[in-house]
Amino acid sequence: MNAGAAVAPGIAAAVTRTRRRILGHFEGAGATSPENSTSYEPSRKLERRAFDRFIARGVLVEAEQGSYWLDRVALADFRRGIRGRVLAAAGLALAVAGLATAFGR
């Protein structure tokens, strides 16, 4: 196994924890509408990237300068997209494993 393959699961877990922490902040504050928006300031680089991605995908919507709210419909769409990519990657891995087995490698 190469080093990248050994590190990838740890990175994926860190991204998942970061996403959950950010979403938990907004859910815990009840910030699920413009009227209930709340502020958030990422404290680490990974948080900044996840936060910016949530904004770009419309999961977090800026209500006013520095105040955001969680769009649950956009979050559901975002999660469906992740699930689709995971299933596609798993299918590809199974296909590659099947070919490797069929050709004896």
Secondary structure, 3 states (H helix, E strand, C coil): CCHHHHHHHHHHHHHHHHHHHHHHHHHHCCCCCHHHCEECCCCCHHHHHHHHHHHHCCCEEEEECCEEEECHHHHHHHHHHHHHHHHHHHHHHHHHHHHHHHCCC
